[in-house]
């Protein structure tokens, strides 16, 4: 295929127009790759006409670091740059005719230049240094996408690429398959080694024929049951889910535990290799008589080997277990204490009872205390409850960890999250002459002040002094009459604060 492409590219360029301009390629290895495609000796000049008429260029494994000059390849529809040392691909932004682009195994961290390549149908950018792939969200013509082996774990940029038929996002460390639910044209998907635990979104991918989800944390394979991939009579159908490593809660000696693994048909799978545990005859449950770590595994593979589901897990067994604690939330008005019964939602029916007397809140050093003071306020443990008294100037969310021990002597922790509301700001009532509000009594007309006294007026800032006055008491802050010859006026500031101003009598 490569030889054919190069042969075609070389045909028609035996004679270069005399007026054609030469293109500069700073990277000699990149220039040599182009010359090879043109059938020219290394170091030969490359004209703009030649560069513009290379439909296919394969420069994989060419030790290229710089692709400056690639913008001259205006007629190229397929460009391969895999396994080089390229860190900057911004120069491809103008190659709007590209239909296929591959630059896997390089050092690229920025793919914003790809957003303009709307004719792309195939894109391979695996094993680079990509943490943001949002630039490809608009490349809706893509039918094949590979960006495995990158630090990015967010698949949301892929959600709208509904023409995809092949997707490979393996080894991206923490994949969430939820955004894939709408990619109903997918026939092949590869999400291996990505700590994937939930594949329920894949049940909507009704065209899937090949599924590779090995080396993850999947315990339930049943979402794939109705897909074409589950058809074991068709040799083209594949489900490879080997090498799972799932988490399992700690256990207690003497208790019985059920298999956590669900097979393709929706039924629990038998567990074997019961290291230190005693299995039931059907392998669907077990118990342990002594404390320690028990290792378990499972393997379900069909005769043809096209459908395989295997994995392992470990369980730490002790003679006693902590009681399950659940986080608590509460709200309170500003500067208002709130008491939370944090134990009311803790503990399952089959778990040891909690000892309320052991309840404590943890300080900044993670030490248990009966009282802890923080920047938000004070937490106090009282009779198995936690009371929080917020500081008068605090509003927002505050979190503290509490601990409690059960009757078996096992301690666990949970969080208490309290939201303190902002204080209400009550605006003063402003009486506007000639306007009455429902529920507001109209003030009585001003009466002349008794002989020897002065009157006070409320005047909003900026209002005319000719406004109708509102009578006020004329006593001072200590309850004494204001001095003769002085009038007191209250002013309403723009910030809603009422202030007093002394006015000298005329």
C-alpha positions as CSV (number, residue, x, y, z in Angstrom):
1,X,0.0,0.0,0.0
2,X,2.8,2.4,0.9
3,X,4.8,1.5,-2.2
4,X,1.8,2.1,-4.4
5,X,1.2,5.5,-2.8
6,X,4.8,6.5,-3.3
7,X,4.8,5.3,-6.9
8,X,1.7,7.3,-7.7
9,X,3.2,10.3,-6.1
10,X,6.3,10.1,-8.1
11,X,4.5,9.9,-11.4
12,X,4.0,13.2,-13.1
13,X,6.8,15.0,-11.3
14,X,9.7,14.1,-13.6
15,X,9.6,17.6,-15.0
16,X,9.3,20.5,-12.6
17,X,8.0,23.8,-14.0
18,X,10.8,26.3,-14.2
19,X,8.7,29.0,-12.5
20,X,7.8,26.8,-9.5
21,X,9.0,28.1,-6.1
22,X,10.9,25.8,-3.8
23,X,9.5,25.0,-0.3
24,X,11.7,25.3,2.8
25,X,11.6,22.3,5.1
26,X,13.9,23.0,8.1
27,X,13.9,19.4,9.2
28,X,16.1,17.5,6.8
29,X,14.5,14.2,7.7
30,X,11.0,15.5,6.8
31,X,12.3,16.9,3.5
32,X,14.0,13.5,2.7
33,X,10.7,11.7,3.4
34,X,8.9,14.0,0.9
35,X,11.7,13.5,-1.7
36,X,11.4,9.8,-1.3
37,X,7.7,10.0,-2.0
38,X,8.5,12.1,-5.1
39,X,11.1,9.6,-6.2
40,X,13.8,12.2,-6.0
41,X,17.3,11.9,-4.4
42,X,17.7,13.2,-0.8
43,X,18.4,16.9,-0.7
44,X,16.6,17.7,-3.9
45,X,14.6,20.9,-4.0
46,X,10.9,20.5,-3.5
47,X,8.7,22.9,-5.5
48,X,5.4,24.2,-4.3
49,X,3.7,22.4,-7.2
50,X,5.2,19.1,-6.2
51,X,4.2,19.6,-2.5
52,X,0.7,20.6,-3.4
53,X,0.1,17.4,-5.4
54,X,1.1,14.6,-3.0
55,X,-2.2,12.9,-2.2
56,X,-0.5,10.4,0.2
57,X,2.6,10.8,2.5
58,X,3.9,8.2,4.9
59,X,6.6,9.6,7.2
60,X,6.3,7.1,10.0
61,X,9.6,6.1,11.8
62,X,11.5,9.0,10.1
63,X,13.1,10.6,13.1
64,X,11.3,13.9,12.4
65,X,11.2,16.7,15.1
66,X,9.8,19.6,13.0
67,X,7.1,19.5,10.4
68,X,7.4,23.2,9.4
69,X,6.6,23.4,5.6
70,X,3.8,20.8,5.9
71,X,1.3,23.5,5.1
72,X,2.5,23.3,1.5
73,X,1.0,19.8,1.2
74,X,-2.4,21.3,0.2
75,X,-3.4,18.3,-1.9
76,X,-2.6,15.7,0.7
77,X,-5.5,13.7,1.9
78,X,-3.6,11.1,4.0
79,X,-0.7,12.0,6.2
80,X,1.2,9.6,8.4
81,X,3.7,11.0,11.0
82,X,3.7,8.2,13.6
83,X,6.7,7.2,15.8
84,X,8.7,10.4,15.5
85,X,9.7,13.1,18.0
86,X,7.2,15.8,17.0
87,X,5.9,18.1,19.7
88,X,4.1,20.8,17.6
89,X,1.5,19.9,14.9
90,X,0.0,23.4,14.6
91,X,1.2,23.6,11.0
92,X,-1.4,21.1,9.8
93,X,-4.2,23.5,10.6
94,X,-4.4,24.8,7.0
95,X,-4.6,21.3,5.5
96,X,-8.4,21.3,5.2
97,X,-8.4,18.5,2.6
98,X,-6.9,16.0,5.0
99,X,-9.1,12.9,5.4
100,X,-6.7,10.7,7.4
101,X,-4.1,11.9,9.9
102,X,-1.9,9.8,12.1
103,X,0.7,11.1,14.6
104,X,0.7,8.5,17.3
105,X,3.8,7.9,19.5
106,X,5.1,11.5,19.5
107,X,5.3,14.2,22.1
108,X,2.3,16.3,21.1
109,X,0.4,18.0,24.0
110,X,-1.8,20.6,22.0
111,X,-4.2,19.6,19.3
112,X,-6.1,22.8,19.0
113,X,-5.0,23.0,15.3
114,X,-7.1,20.0,14.5
115,X,-10.4,21.8,15.0
116,X,-10.3,23.1,11.5
117,X,-9.8,19.7,9.8
118,X,-13.5,19.0,9.4
119,X,-12.9,16.6,6.5
120,X,-11.1,14.1,8.7
121,X,-12.6,10.6,8.8
122,X,-9.7,8.8,10.4
123,X,-7.5,10.2,13.3
124,X,-4.8,8.4,15.2
125,X,-3.2,10.4,18.0
126,X,-2.4,7.6,20.5
127,X,0.5,7.7,22.9
128,X,1.2,11.4,23.0
129,X,0.8,13.8,26.0
130,X,-2.7,14.9,25.5
131,X,-4.7,16.2,28.4
132,X,-7.3,18.2,26.5
133,X,-9.0,16.8,23.4
134,X,-11.9,19.2,23.2
135,X,-10.6,20.4,19.8
136,X,-12.0,17.2,18.1
137,X,-15.5,17.6,19.4
138,X,-16.6,19.2,16.1
139,X,-15.0,16.6,13.8
140,X,-18.3,14.9,13.3
141,X,-17.1,13.2,10.1
142,X,-14.7,10.9,12.0
143,X,-15.4,7.2,11.6
144,X,-12.2,6.0,13.2
145,X,-10.5,7.5,16.3
146,X,-7.5,6.3,18.3
147,X,-6.1,8.3,21.3
148,X,-5.1,5.5,23.6
149,X,-2.2,5.9,25.9
150,X,-2.7,9.6,26.8
151,X,-3.1,11.2,30.2
152,X,-6.6,12.4,29.3
153,X,-9.5,10.4,31.0
154,X,-12.4,12.5,29.8
155,X,-14.4,11.0,27.0
156,X,-16.9,13.9,26.8
157,X,-15.3,15.3,23.6
158,X,-16.2,12.1,21.8
159,X,-19.9,12.1,22.8
160,X,-21.0,14.0,19.6
161,X,-18.9,12.0,17.1
162,X,-21.9,9.8,16.2
163,X,-20.4,8.6,12.9
164,X,-17.6,6.7,14.7
165,X,-17.5,3.0,13.8
166,X,-14.1,2.3,15.5
167,X,-12.9,3.8,18.8
168,X,-9.7,3.0,20.7
169,X,-9.1,4.7,24.0
170,X,-7.1,2.1,26.0
171,X,-4.7,3.0,28.8
172,X,-6.1,6.4,29.6
173,X,-6.2,5.7,33.4
174,X,-9.7,6.1,34.8
175,X,-12.1,6.0,31.8
176,X,-15.8,6.8,32.2
177,X,-17.8,5.2,29.4
178,X,-21.0,7.3,30.0
179,X,-20.3,9.7,27.1
180,X,-20.2,6.8,24.7
181,X,-23.9,5.9,25.0
182,X,-24.9,7.8,21.9
183,X,-22.3,6.3,19.6
184,X,-24.7,3.8,18.1
185,X,-22.6,3.3,14.9
186,X,-19.7,1.8,16.7
187,X,-18.8,-1.7,15.6
188,X,-15.5,-2.0,17.5
189,X,-14.4,-0.5,20.8
190,X,-11.1,-0.9,22.7
191,X,-10.9,0.4,26.3
192,X,-8.3,-1.8,27.9
193,X,-6.2,-1.0,30.9
194,X,-8.2,2.1,31.8
195,X,-9.6,1.3,35.3
196,X,-13.0,1.1,33.8
197,X,-15.6,-0.4,36.2
198,X,-19.0,0.4,34.8
199,X,-19.9,-0.6,31.2
200,X,-23.6,0.0,31.5
201,X,-23.5,2.8,28.9
202,X,-22.4,0.2,26.3
203,X,-25.8,-1.5,26.3
204,X,-27.0,1.2,24.0
205,X,-24.2,0.5,21.4
206,X,-26.4,-1.8,19.3
207,X,-23.9,-2.1,16.4
208,X,-21.0,-3.3,18.5
209,X,-19.5,-6.5,17.2
210,X,-16.0,-6.4,18.8
211,X,-15.4,-5.4,22.4
212,X,-12.0,-5.2,24.1
213,X,-12.2,-4.2,27.7
214,X,-9.5,-6.3,29.3
215,X,-7.4,-5.3,32.3
216,X,-10.0,-3.1,33.9
217,X,-12.1,-3.3,37.1
218,X,-15.3,-4.7,35.6
219,X,-17.4,-7.1,37.8
220,X,-20.6,-7.1,35.7
221,X,-20.5,-8.1,32.0
222,X,-24.3,-8.3,31.5
223,X,-24.8,-4.9,29.8
224,X,-23.2,-6.5,26.7
225,X,-25.7,-9.4,26.6
226,X,-28.0,-8.0,23.9
227,X,-25.3,-6.7,21.6
228,X,-24.1,-8.4,18.3
229,X,-20.8,-8.9,20.1
230,X,-22.5,-11.4,22.5
231,X,-23.4,-13.8,19.6
232,X,-21.0,-16.7,20.3
233,X,-22.1,-18.5,17.1
234,X,-20.5,-15.8,15.0
235,X,-16.7,-16.1,14.8
236,X,-16.5,-12.4,14.0
237,X,-18.1,-11.5,17.4
238,X,-15.6,-10.9,20.2
239,X,-15.8,-9.9,23.8
240,X,-12.4,-9.8,25.5
241,X,-12.7,-9.0,29.1
242,X,-9.8,-10.8,30.7
243,X,-7.6,-9.7,33.5
244,X,-10.1,-7.7,35.6
245,X,-9.0,-6.6,39.0
246,X,-12.0,-5.5,41.2
247,X,-12.3,-4.2,44.7
248,X,-14.1,-6.1,47.4
249,X,-15.0,-4.9,50.9
250,X,-13.3,-6.2,54.0
251,X,-15.0,-9.2,55.7
252,X,-15.5,-10.7,59.2
253,X,-14.7,-14.2,60.2
254,X,-17.8,-16.5,60.3
255,X,-19.9,-14.4,57.9
256,X,-20.9,-15.6,54.4
257,X,-20.2,-13.6,51.3
258,X,-21.7,-13.9,47.8
259,X,-19.9,-13.8,44.4
260,X,-19.7,-10.2,43.2
261,X,-19.1,-11.2,39.6
262,X,-21.9,-11.2,37.0
263,X,-21.4,-13.0,33.7
264,X,-22.6,-12.1,30.2
265,X,-26.0,-13.8,30.8
266,X,-26.7,-11.8,34.0
267,X,-26.1,-14.7,36.4
268,X,-23.5,-14.7,39.2
269,X,-20.2,-16.5,38.3
270,X,-18.6,-19.2,40.4
271,X,-15.5,-18.1,42.2
272,X,-12.5,-20.4,42.7
273,X,-8.9,-20.3,44.1
274,X,-10.4,-19.7,47.6
275,X,-7.1,-19.0,49.4
276,X,-7.9,-19.4,53.1
277,X,-11.7,-19.4,52.6
278,X,-14.3,-22.1,52.6
279,X,-16.4,-22.1,49.4
280,X,-20.0,-23.3,48.9
281,X,-20.3,-26.4,46.6
282,X,-21.6,-24.2,43.7
283,X,-18.7,-21.7,44.2
284,X,-21.2,-18.8,44.5
285,X,-20.4,-18.0,48.1
286,X,-17.8,-18.5,50.8
287,X,-16.9,-17.8,54.4
288,X,-13.6,-17.6,56.3
289,X,-13.0,-19.0,59.8
290,X,-9.7,-17.2,60.4
291,X,-8.5,-13.6,59.9
292,X,-6.2,-12.8,57.0
293,X,-6.2,-11.9,53.3
294,X,-8.0,-14.2,51.0
295,X,-7.5,-14.2,47.2
296,X,-10.2,-15.1,44.7
297,X,-10.4,-15.4,40.9
298,X,-12.8,-16.4,38.1
299,X,-12.6,-17.4,34.5
300,X,-15.4,-17.8,32.0
301,X,-14.1,-18.6,28.5
302,X,-16.0,-20.2,25.6
303,X,-14.5,-23.1,23.6
304,X,-13.6,-20.9,20.6
305,X,-11.9,-18.4,22.9
306,X,-13.8,-15.5,21.3
307,X,-15.6,-14.6,24.6
308,X,-13.6,-14.5,27.8
309,X,-14.2,-12.9,31.2
310,X,-11.7,-13.4,33.9
311,X,-10.2,-11.6,36.9
312,X,-9.3,-11.6,40.5
313,X,-10.0,-9.8,43.8
314,X,-8.8,-10.0,47.4
315,X,-10.7,-9.8,50.7
316,X,-9.2,-8.8,54.0
317,X,-11.0,-10.8,56.8
318,X,-10.8,-9.7,60.5
319,X,-12.4,-10.8,63.7
320,X,-14.3,-7.5,63.9
321,X,-15.4,-4.9,61.5
322,X,-16.2,-1.2,61.9
323,X,-19.8,-0.2,61.5
324,X,-20.7,1.7,58.3
325,X,-20.8,5.4,58.7
326,X,-22.6,7.7,56.2
327,X,-21.8,11.4,55.6
328,X,-24.3,14.0,57.0
329,X,-25.4,17.4,55.7
330,X,-27.2,20.3,57.4
331,X,-28.0,23.9,56.9
332,X,-28.5,26.8,59.3
333,X,-29.2,30.5,59.2
334,X,-26.4,33.0,59.8
335,X,-25.1,33.1,63.4
336,X,-27.5,30.3,64.4
337,X,-26.3,27.1,66.1
338,X,-27.5,23.8,64.7
339,X,-27.4,20.3,66.3
340,X,-27.1,17.2,64.1
341,X,-27.8,13.7,65.1
342,X,-25.0,12.3,63.0
343,X,-25.5,8.7,64.1
344,X,-29.1,8.3,63.1
345,X,-28.2,7.3,59.5
346,X,-25.2,5.1,60.4
347,X,-24.9,1.4,60.6
348,X,-26.6,-1.4,58.7
349,X,-29.0,-3.9,60.4
350,X,-26.5,-6.7,60.5
351,X,-23.6,-4.6,61.8
352,X,-22.4,-4.1,65.4
353,X,-24.2,-1.3,67.3
354,X,-22.4,2.1,67.7
355,X,-21.3,3.4,71.1
356,X,-22.6,7.0,71.1
357,X,-20.3,7.8,74.1
358,X,-17.3,7.4,71.8
359,X,-18.4,10.1,69.3
360,X,-15.8,12.7,68.7
361,X,-14.9,15.3,66.1
362,X,-11.4,15.5,64.7
363,X,-9.2,18.6,64.8
364,X,-6.7,19.8,62.2
365,X,-4.2,17.3,63.4
366,X,-6.8,14.5,62.9
367,X,-7.0,13.9,66.6
368,X,-10.5,13.2,68.2
369,X,-11.8,16.0,70.4
370,X,-15.1,16.9,72.1
371,X,-14.8,20.5,71.0
372,X,-13.1,21.8,67.9
373,X,-12.8,25.5,66.9
374,X,-12.3,26.4,63.3
375,X,-12.3,29.6,61.2
376,X,-16.0,28.9,60.5
377,X,-17.1,28.4,64.1
378,X,-17.2,25.8,66.9
379,X,-18.1,22.1,66.9
380,X,-19.2,20.5,70.1
381,X,-20.1,16.9,70.9
382,X,-23.1,16.6,73.2
383,X,-24.9,13.4,74.0
384,X,-24.2,11.6,70.8
385,X,-24.9,14.7,68.6
386,X,-22.7,17.4,67.1
387,X,-23.6,21.1,67.6
388,X,-22.1,23.7,65.3
389,X,-22.1,27.3,66.3
390,X,-21.1,29.5,63.4
391,X,-19.1,32.7,63.8
392,X,-21.3,35.8,63.4
393,X,-19.4,36.8,60.2
394,X,-19.3,33.4,58.6
395,X,-21.4,32.3,55.6
396,X,-20.8,29.3,53.3
397,X,-19.9,25.6,53.7
398,X,-17.8,24.0,56.4
399,X,-16.8,20.4,56.8
400,X,-15.6,18.3,59.7
401,X,-14.7,14.7,60.2
402,X,-16.3,12.7,63.1
403,X,-15.5,9.3,64.4
404,X,-17.3,6.7,66.5
405,X,-16.5,3.3,67.8
406,X,-18.8,0.3,67.7
407,X,-19.4,-2.3,70.5
408,X,-16.7,-4.5,69.0
409,X,-14.1,-1.8,69.5
410,X,-13.8,-0.9,65.8
411,X,-13.7,2.8,64.8
412,X,-14.7,4.4,61.5
413,X,-15.1,8.0,60.3
414,X,-17.5,10.1,58.2
415,X,-18.0,13.8,57.3
416,X,-20.4,16.4,58.5
417,X,-21.1,19.2,56.0
418,X,-22.9,22.3,57.2
419,X,-24.0,25.2,55.0
420,X,-24.4,28.5,56.8
421,X,-26.8,30.9,55.0
422,X,-25.9,34.6,54.4
423,X,-27.5,37.0,56.8
424,X,-30.6,38.8,55.5
425,X,-30.2,42.4,54.8
426,X,-33.4,44.3,55.7
427,X,-33.8,47.5,53.8
428,X,-35.3,50.5,55.7
429,X,-38.8,51.6,54.7
430,X,-38.7,54.8,52.7
431,X,-41.9,56.8,52.7
432,X,-42.4,58.7,49.4
433,X,-44.9,61.6,49.6
434,X,-48.2,60.9,47.9
435,X,-47.6,57.2,47.6
436,X,-49.1,54.7,50.0
437,X,-48.1,51.0,50.2
438,X,-50.6,48.3,51.4
439,X,-49.9,47.5,55.0
440,X,-47.9,50.7,55.6
441,X,-49.6,53.3,57.7
442,X,-49.5,56.8,56.4
443,X,-47.7,59.0,58.9
444,X,-49.8,61.7,60.6
445,X,-49.2,65.3,59.5
446,X,-46.4,67.0,61.3
447,X,-47.6,69.0,64.4
448,X,-45.8,72.1,65.5
449,X,-43.2,71.4,68.1
450,X,-44.0,72.5,71.7
451,X,-42.5,75.7,72.8
452,X,-38.8,75.3,73.5
453,X,-38.3,72.2,71.4
454,X,-37.1,71.5,67.8
455,X,-38.4,69.0,65.3
456,X,-36.5,66.2,63.3
457,X,-37.0,65.2,59.7
458,X,-36.1,62.0,57.7
459,X,-34.7,63.0,54.3
460,X,-33.4,60.4,51.8
461,X,-30.0,61.3,50.4
462,X,-30.4,63.4,47.3
463,X,-34.1,64.2,48.0
464,X,-35.3,67.8,48.1
465,X,-35.5,69.4,51.5
466,X,-39.0,70.5,50.5
467,X,-40.2,66.9,50.8
468,X,-43.0,66.3,53.3
469,X,-41.3,65.7,56.6
470,X,-41.9,62.6,58.9
471,X,-42.1,63.4,62.6
472,X,-39.4,61.8,64.8
473,X,-38.8,61.7,68.5
474,X,-36.4,64.4,69.5
475,X,-34.6,62.5,72.2
476,X,-31.0,61.7,72.0
477,X,-29.3,58.3,72.3
478,X,-29.4,58.5,76.1
479,X,-33.1,59.4,76.1
480,X,-32.5,63.2,76.7
481,X,-34.0,66.0,74.7
482,X,-31.7,67.4,72.0
483,X,-30.1,70.7,72.9
484,X,-32.0,73.8,72.2
485,X,-31.2,75.4,68.8
486,X,-30.2,72.1,67.2
487,X,-32.3,70.0,64.9
488,X,-31.5,66.3,64.1
489,X,-32.2,64.9,60.7
490,X,-31.9,61.2,59.7
491,X,-30.5,60.6,56.2
492,X,-30.9,57.4,54.2
493,X,-27.6,56.6,52.5
494,X,-27.3,54.8,49.1
495,X,-26.1,51.7,51.0
496,X,-29.2,51.5,53.1
497,X,-27.6,52.9,56.3
498,X,-29.6,55.4,58.3
499,X,-27.3,58.1,59.8
500,X,-28.0,61.2,61.9
501,X,-27.0,64.7,61.0
502,X,-27.2,67.7,63.2
503,X,-28.6,70.8,61.6
504,X,-28.2,74.2,63.2
505,X,-31.4,76.2,63.5
506,X,-31.5,79.4,61.5
